[in-house]
Amino acid sequence: MKSYKEWYSCDGLITDRHAGREMEGHPMASAGYISVLNPNPVETADVTITFYHQNVEPTSVNLKVPPERTEVVEAHNVEASGHRNKYYGLKVEGSIPIAVQHTTCEYKAWDRVPEGMISVAMHPGPLDGETEWYFPDAWMGGAGKMSWYERETLTILNPNPNDTEVTVTFYLDGETGIERFIVHGQRVYPIWLFDVEHLGLVNRKRGMAQFSLKIESELPVVAQKTRKARLQFDPTTQGMWTSIGIPAHPAQGGYTEWFYPGGYVQDIGNYPKDDMNQLGWDLYFLFNPSPDKVAHIDTTFYYESSEPKHLESTVEPRRHSLMWLHHDQYKEYTGRNKPYGVRISSDIPVFPHWTRGEYESWGEQCPTAMFGAVPYPGPLTNETEWYYADGFIQDSESHPLIQTEWVSILNPNSEKTDITVVVYTSSGTVEHRTDVAAESVKLIRMEELEIVPQGEIYSVGVKSILPVVVHQTRRSLVKGGTPSSKSTFGTMAAVIKK
């Protein structure tokens, strides 16, 4: 049973390619933020943030979060986060239920608009069986054959006092490879996947590889994977995404129902206009872990104001499928510039993933903005309170950064449900009331709500009568620039069940 007092992530990294923290208003190479929301209206939350490192003992920071307030710890400015260019994992513990989000931004030198952003609502604890994790979408490519390349890092956090053996199985074109290693107690362990023999040689020969991963461990661990895209000869991150892995259900080895509310194929008029890959990419992955059974999938697409549509598909044993939902083949299901959500139903357990990529004109398919999101497992029961702790919008004449934020809410039920969006600000709470029709998705643009403060961190709670699923998307753009996203992140909100 999750207490919602304990949260984990494991892919913290403060890079430092250029000197100094901040010079004349220009940020360092990267910055990390740990946002902690206390939604309790009465009690103060006593919070301990534990940083786990690669080679040294854990360190910690303590803080108090007042009722209905958010506190933000800048990881790049606290000694406890450890050395630059070294990974850290996190455990955030509260004396009462809290919601926690971990966000990282990366910058070009002297640029105040982030080139890359990643953010996750952290994994809830206590850990009670997380010994098997899956990543359906893993890809690396480039190898000097293209104008850009992409690389991935897998990080494993072992918060236990004892060491644990970890086995990583790579699924590539129907073949498998295995890598084993020890993760010491109370340590985080990064693996640069391009250097792993089972994939590195394939990449160097073919230039790219699409694969899936399974992680198994003796003790409960947390697994997270991050992908970064860069141009050849330029060390700056052009785009990046992260997601915490999908833990297999301890009793049944997986789930047969999933929900995702954040679908959106973006068309901002990029050039060349006859290239459908200049659209915003929505990539829909499914991995079938069965050694011998074909998975039969029914994907239901939900919209704001039209009837749901169904898409049938199959996934072969120990393979993944990939649907390029921005391509014309799937246009009747996704459309353009309109939100959609999905319900995934299968006859055997499968593991899904949504990957977003957004581009600038003439970008030769180097994604300038990306995010990855793991759909929420069903069946839905009492998912009526959702939270995310790191909210921010900005559009000012005095700063080059524009940030917009969307909240996507999926109601797969046969009845309409009332919704209250609670915004937790530095001066108190404000509310926006709405509803979501039966079997529909609703997109709320936070920058269009007058109650949402500009230029300051806020948190959001979404409260419903019937069970729903909630996703957050934020985009960074340049004031006076093109409509292309400079960077983006997306994450499922955190549910707190009563």
Secondary structure, DSSP 8 states (H G I E B T S, - for coil): ---SSEEEEEEEE---SSSSSEETTEE-SEEEEEEEEE--SS--EEEEEEEEESSS--EEEEEEE-TTEEEEEEGGG-GGG-STTSEEEEEEEESS--EEEEEEEE--TT-SS-SEEEEEE-EESS-SS--EEEEEEEEEE-TTSSSEEEEEEEEEEE-SSS-EEEEEEEEETTEEEEEEEEE-TTEEEEEEGGGSHHHHHHHHHHSEEEEEEEEEESS--EEEEEEEEEETT--S--EEEEEE-EE--TTTSSEEEEEEEEE-------SSTT-GGGS-EEEEEEEE--SS--EEEEEEEEBSSS--EEEEEEE-TTEEEEEETTSGGGHHHH-SS--EEEEEEEEEEEEEEEEEEE--TT-TT--SEEEEE--EES--SS--EEEEEEE--B--TT-SEEEEEEEEEEE-SSS-EEEEEEEEETTEEEEEEEEE-TTEEEEEEGGG-TTS-SSS-EEEEEEESS--EEEEEEEEEETTS-SS-SEEEEEE-EE---
